Amino acid sequence: MLSTKLQVISKRALHLSSKVLAAKPKDPTAINPSEASHFSDLASSWWDETGSQRILHKMNLLRMDFINKTIKTSIPLNKDITDPEKMVFIPGWSFNNLLPDDVSSAIQKEIDDSVRLNSQKLQLKCLDVGCGGGILSECLARLPMVSSVKGIDMTKNVIKVAKKHMKLDPSLENKLEYKMMSLEHIPKTEMFDVVTMMELLEHVDYPATVLKQALSHVAPGGYLFLSTINRDLISWFTTIFMGEHILNIVPVGTHTYSKYIKQSEIKGFMDQLKDKFKVVDVKGCAYFPAVGWFFTGVQNMGNYMMAIRRIK
């Protein structure tokens, strides 16, 4: 029993020891076969917003808010502008509650317009790892600040669904592509401004290896966005007991408690890479049937999203 537990810990440990990274199969970034089979069975209902994937569709709104806000708040609005008259006025204090409404509205509008204009110049190259049927991939590809999106997944049926659904929107042509492949097969020299791994790490056997591999494809100044689930009693109660067995809002078998990863474990993992990467934001999130998904003030319980930036 003890040796079995140690093997499980070794496989899923989020650190960079040679022992952990050596004890791996031919493709440690590939999804577990049982997980692949489960998601293959869900392929036909992937784009049914009232079906088994409805909670994923609702969560995607929160994903996009998190990604958009993280990227846009980092845009230097006055970069390369030397004329004070052309600079955007950015108060270093909360102006909304201190200034008259018309003045604060004018300041906010100038900031918003500048963010919108500068974000469109970014033309980001994105990689969506574990894209499934393409819910996030399509939304990313529609952003004006994105030039291209590559969605990869190891499940044949969901890739078929993704390719079929993207054809419904002509604007996605030449901007979005899907490949049935794992991270292991992405060329080592291929870099991306944005890499996403949403609800992925809790479905792989070697999350440390997958995370490290994904980070290796983040271009300098770029971001890796992930979302997964803390390993705690609250998470088990909400995602498995309530979500799968009582409310039936998630298909039974979607989650495995032992595969959940605490946000503190990922932060500890990233501490070992702090010379190149920085965790810039972590937000807890929760779902209530009558409300939908929303951000919470708690990072270490339930679901969470994390933004990691490559600083050099």
N, C-alpha and C positions, 0 to 999 in steps of 0.2 A: 504493500500500500504506500509506504513512504517513498520507495523508488519511483512509483508511478506519479506521485505528486511532484517529485523533483523534476521528472521529465517534462511535465506540463509547465511548471514554472520556468524551466530552462528554455522551452520553445517560445514562450510568450514574453520572456523578460525584456523590458525596454532598456537595454544597455548595450554597449558595444564590445563586450568581452569576446575574445577569439573563440572561446568555448561555445558560446551561443551561436555565433555566426558560422562556425564550422559544422555544427550539428544541424544541417538543413538538407532538404531534398534538392533535386536538380533545378527546380524553379521555385524558390521559396516565396516569390511574389504572387504565385498563382492561387486562386481561390480553392478552398477545400472542396473536393468532389461532392460531398453531401450538401454543402451550401449551394454549389452550382446547380445541383438537381432541384433544390428547393426554389431557387429564383427562376429556373427554367419553367417550372410549373406555373409561375405567376406571370409569365411573359404576355400571354394573351390579354390580361387585364391591366397591363401596365399604364395605359393611357385612359382607363376608365376612372374618372374623377369621383365616381360614386361607389366604386368597387373596392377590392382589397388593397389598392394602392392609394386610396383617397387621403390617408394621413400623410403620405409622402408628398403628394401634390400640395397639401396645405403647408407642410414644412418647407417646401421650396421657396415660399414667399419670404420666410425668415432667413433662409440661406442667402438669397439674393440681396436682402437688406444688409446683411452682415458683410458680404463681399463688397458691395457698392460703397458702403460707408467707410470701410477700412481703406480701400484704395483712394477714394476721393478726398478723405481727410488728410492724406499724405501728400497731396499735390501742392507744390510750391507755387502759389498764385502770382507772386511778383518776381519770379526768376527771370534774370536777364533784363529786367526793366529798371532803367536808371533815372528816368524822368519821374519826379515825385507826383506830378499831375496825372500821370497814367497809372500809378500804383493803386491797387485795391486797398481800401482802408479796412484793416482787420484789427478791431479792438482787442486789447489784451485782457478784457474784463467782460462780464455779462451785461451787454448793453440793452437787451430786450426789456428788462424790468426797470431800467434807469432813465431811458430816453423816451420822448413822446412816440406814440405808435407810428406816426408817419415817418419819423426819422429812423427809427429802428427797422421799419419795413424796407426803407430805401437802402440801408446798409446791408441788410440780409439779401435783398434782391441783387445788389452788386456782387456780393460774394457768391451767391448761387449761380449767377450768369457766368462769372469767371470760372467757377468749378466746372460747369457744363462745357464751356468752350475749351478749357485746358484738358479735360478728361477725354474729349473726342480726339485730341491729338496723340493720345497714348498709343492706340492701335496695338493692343495687347495680344500676345499669342498664348492660348490656353490649352491645358491638358486636363481632361476630366477622367480620373482613374476610377474604375468601377462604375461606369456611366449608366449601367442598366439600360432602360428603354429610352434614355435621353432627356429626362425631365429637366435636369439642370443644364445639360449641354445646349439644348435649344435656347434656353433663356439667356445663357452667356453669349451665344452667337448673335442674339438680337441686340446686344448692347452696342451703342455707337463707338464706345471706346475699345471694343474688341475687334481684331482683324481676322482671327481664325480660332477654331476650336477643334481639337482632336479628342474624341471620346473612345476609351478603350474598355473592354470588358471580356471576361473569359467564358461567358455564357452565350452560346450560339443563338439560341432562340430570342433572347432579349436584344441582341445586336440586330437581328432581322427586323424586330419590331421597331427599333430606333431608326433604322435606315428607311423603313416604309413610312413612318410617321413624318420624318423630316421632309419628305417629298410633298407634303400637304402645304408647305410654306416655301414658295419660290425664293424668298429673300435669303434662305439658308444655303442655297446652292453656291458652291465655291467658297463657302465660309465655314461649313461644318462637315466633318468626316468622321466615320466610325470604323474601328478596327477590332477584330476579335483577337486580342493579344494581351499579354501580361506586361507589367513594367519591365521585366527582365529583358524583353525584346525591343524596347525603345532604344534606338542608337544612343550610345553614351554621350555623344557630342550634341545631341538634340536638346536644346534648352527652351524653357517656356517662362513667360512673365508671370503666369498664374497656373498653379497646379492645385486641383481640388481632389479631395478624398472624403466624400461625404458618406457617412454610414458604411464605411468600408473596413476599418481596422478591427471591428468586432466580428468580422466574418472571415478573417485569415488566420492561419496557424502561426505565422511568424511576423507579427506586427512591427517589431523593431527593424527587421530587414526591409519590410515594405516601406516603412517611413523613411529609412535612410536612403533607399533607392529613389524614392520620390523626391527627396530633398536634393539629390544629385542632379536633378533636371530643372531646378529653379535657377533662373538667370540672376545675376547680381542686381539687387534692387527689387527683385520679384517676390511673390508671395506663395506660400502653401497654405491652403485653407482645408481644415478637416473638421468633421463632427463625428462624435461617437458617444459612448455612454459610460458614466462612472460606475465602478463596481461597488455597489452599496445596497443596503436593504431597500431603500426607497426606490432605487432603479429596478430591482427585481419586482417589487410590488407593482409599480406603475407600468413597466414595459412588458413583463411576462404574465404575472398573475392577473392584473386588470386588463391590460391591452390585448393579450392573446386569448385568455380563458374566460374572462367575465364580460367585457365590453365587445369583444370580437372585432376590434378596429384594426388589428394586425393579425395576419395569418399565423396560425399555430406553428411553431418551429422556426420562426424568423430569428429569434434571439437565443443565445446561449450565455447564461450568466457568467460562467467561468472565463468567457472571452471578453468581458467588459474591461475597460482600461480607465483607471483613475486619471484625471487631468494632471494631478501631481506627478504621476509616473511619466507622463509625456514631458512635463516641464523638467523633470530630473534628467530625462534622456537628452533634452535640448541643452541643458547646462553643459554637457560634454562637447557641444558644438557651438558654444557661445562666441567663439572667435569669428564665425561665419554667419550664424543665424540668431535671431532674437524673437521671442514670443511677444508680439505686440498687443494682443488682445485675447481674452477668454471670456465667453459669455455662457452662463447656464441658460437652459431653455426648457420649457415644459408645455404639455398639451392638455387641454381640457375640452371635452366634446362640445360644450356650449360656447366656448370662446375661441378655440383654435390654438395655434402655437404662439408663444410669447416668450420674450427674454425675462429671466429672473435675476435676482441679485446674488444668487448662490452658484458658485462654480463647481463645488465638490460633491453635488448630489444630482442624480438624474442625467439627462442629456446635456451636452455642451458643444459649443463651437469654438475653434481656436484658429488664430491667424499667426503665421510664422513668416518673418521676412528675412531674406538673405541680405545681410548688410555689406558683404564684400565677396 
